[in-house]
Amino acid sequence: MKIGDPGQVTIPKKIREEFGLGANSEVEFRVVGGSIFLKKVHKRLYLSKWKGRCGKAFERLGYSSVDEFIDDVRGRLSRPSTQ
């Protein structure tokens, strides 16, 4: 494989498909021990805008915190049956 004039290389289709690389995928290059590695950059989730929005919904469900809900979902919390 050759590097083109503007410094571009073509990633083989099989590799693009395997790693979910498309036309707008972001990648980064890293140098490790004298070798160059290409890594897909995953999109960042900006969750700060959602902070504090679920509190009332969890209260209505009978939970005092998100942590309590997660423990219940994972089976770590023993809650009295409501039947």
C-alpha positions as CSV (number, residue, x, y, z in Angstrom):
1,M,0.0,0.0,0.0
2,K,1.3,3.4,-0.9
3,I,0.8,6.8,0.7
4,G,-0.8,9.2,-1.8
5,D,0.5,12.7,-2.5
6,P,-1.7,14.5,0.2
7,G,-0.6,11.8,2.8
8,Q,-3.7,9.7,2.4
9,V,-4.0,5.9,2.6
10,T,-7.0,3.7,1.9
11,I,-8.1,1.5,4.7
12,P,-9.2,-1.9,3.2
13,K,-12.9,-2.4,3.1
14,K,-12.8,-5.6,5.2
15,I,-11.0,-3.7,8.0
16,R,-13.4,-0.7,7.7
17,E,-16.4,-3.0,8.0
18,E,-14.9,-5.0,10.9
19,F,-14.3,-1.8,12.9
20,G,-17.3,0.2,11.8
21,L,-15.3,2.9,10.1
22,G,-17.3,5.1,7.7
23,A,-16.7,8.3,5.8
24,N,-17.1,10.5,8.9
25,S,-15.5,8.3,11.5
26,E,-12.8,9.9,13.6
27,V,-9.5,8.2,14.1
28,E,-6.3,9.0,15.9
29,F,-2.7,7.9,15.3
30,R,-0.4,6.8,18.1
31,V,3.2,5.9,18.1
32,V,4.1,3.0,20.4
33,G,7.6,1.5,20.5
34,G,8.5,2.7,17.0
35,S,5.2,1.5,15.4
36,I,2.2,3.6,14.2
37,F,-1.2,2.6,15.4
38,L,-4.6,3.8,14.0
39,K,-7.4,3.8,16.5
40,K,-11.1,4.6,16.1
41,V,-12.2,7.5,18.3
42,H,-15.6,6.8,19.9
43,K,-18.1,9.7,20.1
44,R,-18.2,11.4,23.5
45,L,-21.5,11.5,25.3
46,Y,-22.2,14.8,26.9
47,L,-24.4,13.7,29.7
48,S,-24.0,16.8,31.9
49,K,-27.1,18.4,30.3
50,W,-29.1,15.4,31.7
51,K,-27.9,15.8,35.3
52,G,-30.7,16.0,37.8
53,R,-33.5,15.2,35.3
54,C,-34.5,11.8,36.6
55,G,-34.7,12.4,40.3
56,K,-38.5,12.9,40.5
57,A,-39.1,9.8,38.3
58,F,-37.0,7.7,40.6
59,E,-38.8,9.0,43.6
60,R,-42.2,8.1,42.0
61,L,-40.8,4.6,41.6
62,G,-39.9,4.5,45.3
63,Y,-36.1,4.9,45.0
64,S,-34.2,7.5,47.0
65,S,-31.3,7.5,44.5
66,V,-30.1,6.3,41.1
67,D,-27.6,4.0,42.9
68,E,-30.5,2.4,44.8
69,F,-32.3,1.8,41.4
70,I,-29.1,0.3,39.9
71,D,-28.6,-2.0,42.9
72,D,-32.3,-3.2,42.6
73,V,-31.9,-3.8,38.8
74,R,-28.7,-5.8,39.5
75,G,-30.5,-7.8,42.2
76,R,-28.4,-6.5,45.0
77,L,-31.2,-4.8,46.8
78,S,-33.9,-6.6,48.6
79,R,-37.1,-4.7,48.3
80,P,-40.4,-5.8,49.8
81,S,-42.8,-7.3,47.3
82,T,-45.7,-5.0,46.3
83,Q,-48.1,-7.9,45.5
